[in-house]
Amino acid sequence: MSSLLRKEMQRMLFRPEGQKLQKFIEIHEATPGRHFLCVYVTKTKEVQLCVVRSQKSLYSGSNKLLNSRLEDSYLRTEVWLLQDLTLLDGRDPDVDDPCFLMHFSTVRSVTAFSCGAKYSMARALVALSDKHCGRPLTLVNYDLAYIGPSSIYLNRGDCVVLMQICFYAANLVCLSLCPVPLD
């Protein structure tokens, strides 16, 4: 479902302006309708964040009686530059809280639908800041184990080597049990 929504938003809102949607999450807002926090790259390789409101509107085709239907339309309500984001505050890493704060010249509170969505957005913002802004994004109150690459790949201790040997051995056993056709 989210991949269809992503394609639709890309087609209707971002592609006409030559922009590429990188990441979006659904967020809670006080105003009616569905709201999304989107991160996209512009034609000039600038990374921007925006809040998008989805609303139903009546679509009429060439034959107004037969082709009338409700269609989603998207409207950007707030826009920021990623380079202006000075701090991303997860509020409390020890509590399952989907709310986080984005510090621009003012502080914008965002409530995602889940903690997973909050961390997913943080990972995307960190990667885009490194790639397009050339600087690390400052994070506070996040469990950094969920933001950066997994430590299992970074720490090449005995346990990891033993785990990889067991994995390869299991693969070899499975392959040796597969029948080989003799033609």
SVG drawing of the C-alpha trace seen along z (x, -y; Angstrom):
<svg xmlns="http://www.w3.org/2000/svg" viewBox="-24 -31 61 70">
<polyline fill="none" stroke="black" stroke-width="0.4" points="0.0,0.0 2.7,-2.5 4.6,-1.8 1.4,-2.7 1.0,-5.9 4.7,-6.7 4.3,-6.3 1.1,-8.4 2.7,-11.2 5.8,-11.1 3.6,-11.3 1.2,-14.0 3.3,-16.2 7.0,-15.8 7.7,-14.7 6.0,-17.8 8.6,-20.0 11.5,-17.7 11.9,-16.5 12.6,-13.0 10.7,-11.7 13.3,-9.9 11.3,-9.1 7.9,-9.7 6.0,-8.8 2.5,-9.4 2.1,-11.7 -0.6,-12.9 -1.8,-16.5 -4.6,-18.6 -6.2,-19.5 -8.4,-16.9 -7.1,-14.7 -4.0,-12.4 -0.7,-14.1 2.8,-13.0 6.3,-14.2 8.2,-13.9 11.9,-14.3 12.8,-14.9 15.7,-16.1 15.2,-19.0 16.7,-19.4 19.5,-21.5 20.3,-18.6 18.9,-20.5 17.2,-18.3 13.9,-19.6 11.4,-18.4 7.7,-19.2 4.4,-18.4 1.9,-17.2 -1.8,-17.1 -3.9,-14.6 -7.5,-15.5 -10.2,-14.0 -11.4,-16.1 -14.0,-15.5 -12.5,-14.5 -14.6,-14.8 -13.5,-13.2 -14.7,-14.2 -18.2,-12.7 -19.1,-14.3 -21.9,-11.9 -19.9,-8.7 -16.4,-9.7 -17.0,-11.6 -15.1,-10.1 -13.2,-11.1 -9.5,-11.4 -6.7,-12.2 -5.0,-15.6 -1.8,-16.6 -0.9,-20.0 2.4,-21.1 1.6,-23.0 5.1,-23.5 8.6,-23.3 12.1,-23.4 15.7,-22.9 17.6,-20.0 20.7,-22.2 18.7,-24.4 17.9,-21.4 20.3,-21.9 19.1,-19.2 16.8,-16.2 15.5,-15.4 13.9,-12.0 12.7,-13.3 13.3,-10.0 15.1,-7.0 14.0,-4.7 10.2,-5.2 8.3,-4.0 7.3,-7.5 6.7,-8.3 7.1,-12.0 10.2,-13.9 11.4,-17.5 13.0,-19.1 15.0,-22.2 15.1,-24.8 14.9,-28.5 11.8,-27.3 11.1,-23.9 8.6,-21.8 7.1,-18.9 6.2,-15.8 4.2,-12.7 4.7,-9.7 2.3,-6.8 5.0,-4.5 8.4,-4.5 9.6,-2.5 8.5,-5.3 10.3,-7.9 13.6,-5.9 13.2,-5.2 12.9,-9.0 15.9,-9.7 18.0,-7.1 17.0,-8.7 17.7,-12.3 21.2,-11.2 22.1,-9.5 20.8,-12.5 22.6,-15.0 25.9,-13.1 25.4,-12.8 24.0,-16.1 24.9,-18.6 28.3,-17.2 27.9,-17.3 26.6,-14.9 23.1,-15.6 23.1,-16.2 20.8,-13.7 19.9,-13.7 17.7,-11.3 17.8,-8.5 19.0,-5.0 21.9,-5.2 22.0,-1.4 18.9,-1.7 20.2,-4.7 23.6,-3.6 24.7,-0.4 24.3,2.7 27.3,3.3 27.3,7.0 28.9,6.0 31.3,3.5 32.6,5.7 34.4,8.7 34.8,10.5 35.0,14.3 31.3,14.6 30.6,13.0 33.1,15.2 31.7,18.3 28.2,17.2 29.3,16.8 31.0,20.2 27.8,21.8 25.8,20.0 28.1,21.2 28.1,24.7 24.3,24.8 24.2,23.6 26.6,26.3 24.5,29.0 21.4,27.7 23.1,27.7 24.5,31.1 21.0,32.5 19.6,31.1 19.4,33.7 21.5,33.1 19.8,34.1 21.9,36.5 21.3,35.8"/>
</svg>
